[in-house]
């Protein structure tokens, strides 16, 4: 009977330990909306937990939502044509973003030292066409 009791006690201890580990690895959810400076939703924005493959892309309405298990995660947002952003989640379940367009420099003309020299083409040869009536 003592062996049976100690086996049950050990089994209960193992189950309790597994339950506590599962409690620490609880899934949390994050959601929000990504808009541009004009207030319009931005579709196709990548929203991820930094340093992982956990994340999603915004839909046509600019909304995103996913679950994660990381502790103290940083949310990274990126999209072509916009400056990337990172923010600590810090226990929040909803985080909205306003993306700022990248500061693109206007194209400048290269200096003449880089430009190849262009020589003038030879004068065109006059073309004479004669039409005969048949």
C-alpha positions, 0 to 999 in steps of 0.5 A: 500500500505504501508503494501505491501511495508514493506512486500516486503522489509522484504522478500527482506531482508530475501532473502539477508540474506540467500544469504549471509549465503550461500556465507559463506558456499561455498564449496571448493575443495581439490585434490592431489596425495599421493606417497611413498618415492620411488615416487610410488603412494600409493592407499588406503590412508585416506585423511580427514578434521581433526575432521570431517567425510569429506574426501576420500581414494586415488585411485590406482593412489594415487590421491584424490579429495573432497569438504569441507565447513569448515573454516581453515581446517587441512588435515589429511593423514593416512595409515597403515605402514606409518607415519600420516601427518597433514597440514593446507590447507590455501586456497590451492586447491592442496596438494601432500604428500610423505608418510614416512614408519613407523619406525618399531623396529626389534623384539628382543629376550626376556630375559631368565627370561621370557622364560619358562624352557624346560625339555628334553623329554624322550628318544624315544622307539625304534620301531621294525617292522617285515615283513612276506612274505606271 
